[in-house]
Amino acid sequence: MTLTPYSRPLTAEDAAHLLRRTSFGATDAQIRVLVGSDARTVARTLLSFDDAVAPNNPFDPAQAAAPGAGLQLIRARWLFEMLYGPHPLRERLTLLWSNHFVVGTDKVKNVPALTEYLSVLRKHAATPSFSAFALDVARTPAMLRYLDNDQNRNGKPNENFSRELLELFTTGIGNYTEDDVKEGARALSGWTFTGGRGNQKYLEASKFVFNPKQHDNGRKTYLGKTGNLTGEDVLALAAGHPATAVFVARKLHRAFVADAPAEAAVKGSAETFARTGGNIRAVLEELLSSEAFYASRAAVIRGPVDFIAAAVRSFGSPKMEPKQLLNLVQTAGRMGQLLLQPDTVKGWDGGREWINDTTLLGRMQLAAALSLGANAPTLDTPPTPLALLGTERAATAAALNGLSAKQRTYLMLISPEFQLA
């Protein structure tokens, strides 16, 4: 059972819903361009991104004078791409995958390694092969360092990456055994990297290498397959496991449909994943043009980075000074989402976990700074209720009459309609 397609031409509210979920947000004009369009055609167009990036990005991590500065510049460079880049859905997916194939700057501080890791996530954002994606990210020095597979060698196996590969990246808990973890570690032994080690070499490039002298060549049994299995074999078996289709489909539905998605819809996307051999682009094209997607409104609580990007994109991406953008990176961290540093290896839980008294106050303060503050972005045209609320019929919209443009913008930014995509 695949997902039922959405067959009606897009209305203004449909288009707003689509762009709020896929592109962080959009202006009134950008929304109205899509009115009357076919849902499948629009989804296909949104997913047809290339490797173009935002021009004039002011942040260059390669110029960092210290490791901590390098991390801040990497975060700011990425946020700039979310706010001003030509492919917001690509960045939205890169953010999603950074919370799936988690790497944390608590352990990984090398600038080229983190830059390469983000490039791999971006390259595979809507990958035609989840298996190829998993293999590429597993070989990045950032992942090898974060989950200690660079320390995994014959006779002294390190099981950290092997365990998380199954538990968090592919099949999920309950679909593998402890023996699978142990055998997977044996198969992955000898995968390491050269260069970029140590605090003084935070700008030195690192490179994946396979050391055959540290590899366990013995016979292994992994997820029901027996033989002289290699690391490549293990990645392919885990990524191609039937449970992986459901696990990844649920992750996509949580990101784009609802914090608590319907299991029937998840299974529909899982069937498409399995049928296409793990083609994420095909799964997303079907998902983003389905009845399930368009029937689910105000069902995803925006995370801090999403909140920031949605506001700026809905404003029309006005120019902001580098210092303001660096402050936004830190503000997202104070609200619970410092880019590239989730709380644990399983990533941010999201959903209701984004919201508490402290983070709500932080959102209100940020909304004030973006709309009422002395250094608020200069807007050519104030954002409309359609852009910020996704509808022109929200209860909030009726309360805005008689207020200044800045006051209206502030109230819309702190409204429940804006907090929920």
C-alpha positions as CSV (number, residue, x, y, z in Angstrom):
1,M,0.0,0.0,0.0
2,T,1.6,3.2,-1.1
3,L,0.3,6.7,-0.1
4,T,-2.8,8.1,-1.7
5,P,-1.8,11.1,-3.9
6,Y,-3.2,14.5,-3.3
7,S,-5.2,15.1,-6.5
8,R,-6.5,18.7,-6.1
9,P,-4.7,21.8,-7.4
10,L,-2.9,23.6,-4.6
11,T,-4.7,26.4,-2.8
12,A,-2.8,29.2,-1.1
13,E,-3.0,27.4,2.2
14,D,-1.8,24.2,0.7
15,A,1.2,26.0,-0.8
16,A,1.9,27.7,2.5
17,H,1.8,24.3,4.3
18,L,4.1,22.7,1.8
19,L,6.7,25.5,2.0
20,R,6.5,25.7,5.8
21,R,7.3,22.0,6.0
22,T,9.9,21.8,3.2
23,S,11.6,25.2,3.0
24,F,11.4,26.4,6.6
25,G,9.1,29.2,5.3
26,A,8.4,31.5,2.4
27,T,7.0,35.0,1.6
28,D,3.5,35.6,0.5
29,A,4.6,36.0,-3.1
30,Q,6.6,32.8,-3.1
31,I,3.5,31.0,-1.7
32,R,1.1,32.4,-4.3
33,V,3.3,31.4,-7.2
34,L,2.4,27.7,-6.4
35,V,-1.4,28.2,-6.3
36,G,-3.1,26.0,-8.8
37,S,-0.1,23.8,-9.3
38,D,-0.1,20.0,-9.2
39,A,1.2,18.6,-5.9
40,R,3.4,15.9,-7.5
41,T,5.0,18.3,-9.9
42,V,5.8,20.8,-7.2
43,A,7.3,18.1,-4.9
44,R,9.4,16.9,-7.8
45,T,10.7,20.4,-8.5
46,L,11.5,21.1,-4.8
47,L,13.6,17.9,-4.7
48,S,15.5,18.7,-7.9
49,F,18.3,20.6,-6.2
50,D,21.9,20.8,-7.3
51,D,25.1,21.6,-5.4
52,A,24.6,25.4,-5.7
53,V,25.2,27.4,-2.5
54,A,24.4,30.9,-1.3
55,P,26.8,33.5,-2.7
56,N,28.8,35.8,-0.4
57,N,28.8,33.6,2.6
58,P,30.8,35.6,5.1
59,F,31.9,32.7,7.3
60,D,35.0,30.7,6.4
61,P,35.9,28.0,8.9
62,A,39.3,27.5,7.3
63,Q,40.4,30.9,8.6
64,A,39.6,30.0,12.2
65,A,42.3,31.0,14.7
66,A,41.3,28.3,17.3
67,P,39.3,25.1,17.4
68,G,36.3,26.7,19.1
69,A,36.2,29.5,16.6
70,G,36.3,26.9,13.8
71,L,33.2,25.2,15.2
72,Q,31.3,28.5,15.5
73,L,32.2,29.4,11.9
74,I,31.0,26.0,10.6
75,R,27.7,26.5,12.4
76,A,27.3,30.0,11.2
77,R,28.2,29.1,7.6
78,W,25.5,26.4,7.7
79,L,22.9,28.7,9.2
80,F,23.6,31.2,6.5
81,E,22.9,28.5,3.9
82,M,19.6,27.7,5.5
83,L,18.6,31.4,5.6
84,Y,19.9,32.5,2.2
85,G,20.7,29.4,0.1
86,P,18.9,28.5,-3.2
87,H,17.8,25.1,-1.9
88,P,16.1,25.3,1.5
89,L,14.7,21.7,1.2
90,R,18.3,20.4,0.7
91,E,19.3,22.2,3.9
92,R,16.2,21.0,5.7
93,L,17.1,17.5,4.9
94,T,20.7,18.0,5.8
95,L,19.5,19.1,9.2
96,L,17.4,16.0,9.5
97,W,20.2,13.7,8.5
98,S,22.6,15.4,11.0
99,N,20.0,14.3,13.6
100,H,20.1,10.7,12.2
101,F,23.7,10.0,11.4
102,V,24.8,12.0,14.5
103,V,28.2,13.4,14.9
104,G,28.9,15.7,17.9
105,T,31.5,18.5,18.3
106,D,32.1,17.5,21.8
107,K,34.5,14.9,20.3
108,V,34.9,16.0,16.7
109,K,36.6,19.4,16.4
110,N,38.5,19.1,13.2
111,V,37.2,21.7,10.7
112,P,37.9,19.8,7.4
113,A,36.3,16.6,8.9
114,L,33.1,18.4,9.9
115,T,33.0,20.2,6.6
116,E,33.3,16.9,4.7
117,Y,30.6,15.3,6.9
118,L,28.2,18.1,6.1
119,S,29.0,17.8,2.4
120,V,28.2,14.1,2.5
121,L,24.8,14.8,4.2
122,R,24.1,17.5,1.7
123,K,25.1,15.3,-1.3
124,H,22.8,12.5,-0.1
125,A,20.0,14.8,1.2
126,A,17.5,13.2,-1.2
127,T,19.7,10.2,-2.1
128,P,18.6,7.5,-4.6
129,S,20.4,5.0,-2.5
130,F,20.2,4.9,1.3
131,S,22.8,2.1,1.3
132,A,25.3,4.3,-0.5
133,F,24.5,7.2,1.9
134,A,25.2,5.0,4.9
135,L,28.4,3.8,3.5
136,D,29.7,7.2,2.6
137,V,28.8,8.7,6.0
138,A,30.4,5.7,7.8
139,R,33.7,6.4,6.1
140,T,33.9,10.1,7.0
141,P,36.7,10.8,9.6
142,A,34.1,12.7,11.6
143,M,32.0,9.5,12.1
144,L,35.0,7.3,12.5
145,R,36.2,9.5,15.3
146,Y,32.9,10.2,17.0
147,L,31.9,6.6,17.4
148,D,35.5,5.3,17.8
149,N,35.7,3.0,14.8
150,D,39.1,4.4,14.2
151,Q,40.1,2.4,17.3
152,N,38.5,-0.8,16.0
153,R,41.1,-3.4,15.2
154,N,41.5,-7.2,15.0
155,G,41.8,-8.7,18.4
156,K,40.7,-5.4,20.1
157,P,37.2,-4.7,18.6
158,N,35.4,-1.5,19.4
159,E,31.7,-2.0,19.1
160,N,30.4,1.6,19.4
161,F,29.8,2.3,15.7
162,S,28.6,-1.3,15.0
163,R,26.0,-0.9,17.7
164,E,24.7,2.6,16.7
165,L,24.7,1.5,13.0
166,L,21.9,-1.0,14.0
167,E,20.2,0.8,16.8
168,L,20.1,4.4,15.5
169,F,21.0,4.4,11.8
170,T,19.2,1.4,10.3
171,T,17.1,-1.3,11.8
172,G,16.2,0.1,15.2
173,I,16.1,-1.7,18.5
174,G,14.5,-5.2,18.5
175,N,15.7,-6.2,15.0
176,Y,19.2,-7.4,15.8
177,T,21.2,-9.4,18.4
178,E,24.2,-8.7,20.5
179,D,26.0,-11.2,18.3
180,D,25.2,-9.0,15.3
181,V,26.8,-6.1,17.1
182,K,30.0,-8.1,17.8
183,E,30.2,-9.6,14.3
184,G,29.6,-6.2,12.7
185,A,32.5,-4.7,14.7
186,R,34.8,-7.5,13.5
187,A,33.8,-6.8,9.9
188,L,34.4,-3.1,10.4
189,S,37.8,-3.5,11.9
190,G,40.7,-1.7,10.1
191,W,38.5,1.3,9.1
192,T,40.4,4.4,10.3
193,F,41.7,7.7,9.1
194,T,44.9,9.6,8.8
195,G,45.6,13.3,9.5
196,G,43.8,15.9,11.5
197,R,44.4,14.4,15.0
198,G,45.0,16.6,18.0
199,N,43.9,20.1,19.0
200,Q,46.8,21.7,17.1
201,K,45.8,20.1,13.8
202,Y,42.2,21.3,13.8
203,L,42.6,22.7,10.3
204,E,44.5,19.7,8.9
205,A,42.6,17.5,6.5
206,S,41.9,13.9,7.4
207,K,41.3,10.9,5.1
208,F,39.6,7.6,5.4
209,V,41.9,4.6,5.1
210,F,41.5,0.8,5.3
211,N,44.3,-0.9,7.2
212,P,44.3,-4.6,6.2
213,K,46.7,-5.5,9.0
214,Q,44.1,-4.4,11.6
215,H,41.2,-6.1,9.9
216,D,39.6,-9.4,11.1
217,N,39.5,-11.7,8.1
218,G,37.6,-14.4,9.9
219,R,34.3,-15.9,9.1
220,K,31.3,-13.9,10.5
221,T,27.6,-14.1,10.7
222,Y,25.6,-10.8,10.5
223,L,21.9,-10.4,10.3
224,G,21.5,-13.9,9.0
225,K,24.3,-13.7,6.4
226,T,27.5,-15.8,6.9
227,G,30.9,-15.4,5.2
228,N,34.1,-13.5,5.2
229,L,32.1,-10.2,5.6
230,T,33.7,-6.8,5.1
231,G,32.7,-3.4,6.4
232,E,31.0,-2.7,3.1
233,D,29.0,-5.9,3.4
234,V,27.8,-5.0,6.9
235,L,26.7,-1.5,5.8
236,A,24.8,-3.0,2.8
237,L,23.1,-5.7,5.0
238,A,22.0,-3.2,7.7
239,A,20.8,-0.6,5.2
240,G,18.9,-3.2,3.2
241,H,17.3,-4.9,6.2
242,P,13.4,-4.9,6.0
243,A,13.2,-3.1,9.4
244,T,15.4,-0.2,8.1
245,A,12.6,0.7,5.6
246,V,10.2,1.3,8.5
247,F,12.7,3.0,10.7
248,V,13.8,5.5,8.1
249,A,10.2,6.1,6.9
250,R,9.1,6.9,10.4
251,K,12.0,9.4,10.7
252,L,10.9,11.1,7.5
253,H,7.3,11.2,8.6
254,R,8.2,12.8,11.9
255,A,10.1,15.5,10.1
256,F,7.6,16.3,7.4
257,V,4.1,15.0,8.5
258,A,3.6,14.8,12.3
259,D,5.5,14.5,15.5
260,A,3.4,11.4,16.1
261,P,2.8,10.0,12.6
262,A,0.1,7.5,11.6
263,E,1.6,4.0,11.4
264,A,-0.4,3.2,8.3
265,A,1.2,6.1,6.4
266,V,4.6,5.2,7.7
267,K,4.1,1.7,6.4
268,G,3.1,3.1,3.0
269,S,6.4,5.0,2.8
270,A,8.3,2.0,4.0
271,E,6.9,-0.1,1.2
272,T,8.1,2.5,-1.3
273,F,11.5,2.5,0.3
274,A,11.7,-1.2,0.0
275,R,10.4,-1.4,-3.5
276,T,12.8,1.3,-4.8
277,G,15.9,-0.1,-3.0
278,G,16.1,2.7,-0.5
279,N,15.5,5.6,-2.8
280,I,14.9,8.5,-0.4
281,R,14.0,10.9,-3.3
282,A,11.2,8.6,-4.4
283,V,9.9,8.2,-0.9
284,L,9.9,12.0,-0.4
285,E,8.3,12.7,-3.8
286,E,5.4,10.4,-2.9
287,L,5.2,11.6,0.7
288,L,5.2,15.4,-0.2
289,S,2.4,15.0,-2.7
290,S,0.2,12.7,-0.6
291,E,-3.2,13.1,1.1
292,A,-1.4,12.2,4.4
293,F,0.9,15.1,4.0
294,Y,-1.7,17.7,3.1
295,A,-4.2,16.4,5.8
296,S,-1.7,16.9,8.6
297,R,-1.6,20.6,9.6
298,A,-0.1,22.2,12.7
299,A,1.3,18.7,13.7
300,V,5.1,19.4,13.9
301,I,6.5,21.5,16.7
302,R,9.3,23.6,15.1
303,G,12.7,23.2,16.6
304,P,14.8,26.3,17.4
305,V,16.8,26.3,14.1
306,D,13.6,25.7,12.2
307,F,12.0,28.6,14.1
308,I,14.8,31.0,13.2
309,A,15.0,29.9,9.6
310,A,11.2,30.1,9.2
311,A,11.1,33.6,10.5
312,V,13.9,34.9,8.3
313,R,12.7,33.0,5.2
314,S,9.1,34.3,5.7
315,F,10.6,37.9,5.9
316,G,12.1,37.4,2.5
317,S,15.6,36.6,3.8
318,P,16.6,40.2,4.5
319,K,20.3,41.0,4.9
320,M,21.7,40.5,8.5
321,E,25.1,41.4,9.8
322,P,27.6,38.5,10.5
323,K,27.5,39.3,14.2
324,Q,23.7,39.0,14.2
325,L,23.9,35.6,12.5
326,L,26.6,34.4,15.0
327,N,24.2,35.5,17.7
328,L,21.4,33.5,16.1
329,V,23.6,30.3,16.2
330,Q,24.1,30.8,20.0
331,T,20.4,31.7,20.5
332,A,19.4,28.4,18.9
333,G,21.8,26.6,21.3
334,R,20.2,28.3,24.3
335,M,16.8,27.2,23.1
336,G,18.1,23.6,23.0
337,Q,19.6,23.1,19.5
338,L,23.2,23.9,19.0
339,L,24.0,22.8,15.5
340,L,26.3,19.7,15.3
341,Q,26.0,19.1,19.0
342,P,22.9,17.1,19.9
343,D,22.5,16.1,23.6
344,T,23.4,12.4,22.9
345,V,24.3,10.1,20.0
346,K,20.6,9.5,19.4
347,G,20.1,13.1,18.5
348,W,17.5,15.6,19.7
349,D,14.1,14.0,20.5
350,G,12.2,16.9,19.1
351,G,8.5,17.3,19.3
352,R,7.2,18.3,22.8
353,E,10.8,18.2,24.1
354,W,11.5,21.5,22.3
355,I,9.1,23.3,24.5
356,N,9.4,24.3,28.2
357,D,9.2,27.6,30.2
358,T,12.8,28.6,29.4
359,T,12.7,27.9,25.7
360,L,9.3,29.5,25.2
361,L,10.7,32.7,26.9
362,G,13.7,32.4,24.6
363,R,11.4,32.2,21.5
364,M,9.5,35.3,22.7
365,Q,12.7,37.2,23.2
366,L,14.0,36.2,19.8
367,A,10.7,37.2,18.1
368,A,11.0,40.6,19.8
369,A,14.5,41.0,18.6
370,L,13.6,40.0,15.0
371,S,10.5,42.3,14.8
372,L,10.6,45.1,17.5
373,G,14.3,45.4,18.3
374,A,16.5,48.3,17.3
375,N,18.6,45.9,15.1
376,A,15.7,44.0,13.7
377,P,16.0,43.2,9.9
378,T,14.8,45.9,7.6
379,L,11.8,44.5,5.6
380,D,10.7,45.9,2.3
381,T,7.3,44.3,2.8
382,P,5.9,43.2,6.2
383,P,5.1,39.4,6.3
384,T,1.5,38.5,5.9
385,P,-0.6,36.1,8.0
386,L,-0.4,33.6,5.1
387,A,3.4,33.7,5.2
388,L,3.8,33.4,9.0
389,L,0.6,31.5,10.1
390,G,0.0,29.4,7.0
391,T,-3.5,30.7,6.7
392,E,-5.5,34.0,6.4
393,R,-8.2,32.7,8.6
394,A,-6.4,32.0,11.9
395,A,-7.8,33.4,15.1
396,T,-4.6,35.3,15.6
397,A,-5.0,37.2,12.3
398,A,-8.3,38.7,13.5
399,A,-6.6,40.2,16.5
400,L,-4.0,42.1,14.5
401,N,-6.2,44.9,13.2
402,G,-5.1,48.4,14.3
403,L,-1.5,47.4,15.3
404,S,1.7,48.5,13.6
405,A,3.4,46.2,11.1
406,K,6.2,45.4,13.7
407,Q,3.6,44.6,16.4
408,R,1.7,42.4,14.0
409,T,4.8,40.5,13.1
410,Y,5.8,40.0,16.7
411,L,2.4,38.6,17.7
412,M,2.4,36.3,14.8
413,L,5.9,35.0,15.6
414,I,4.9,34.1,19.1
415,S,1.6,32.6,18.2
416,P,0.9,28.9,18.3
417,E,0.2,28.9,14.6
418,F,3.8,29.9,13.9
419,Q,5.3,27.5,16.4
420,L,3.6,24.6,14.7
421,A,4.3,23.7,11.1
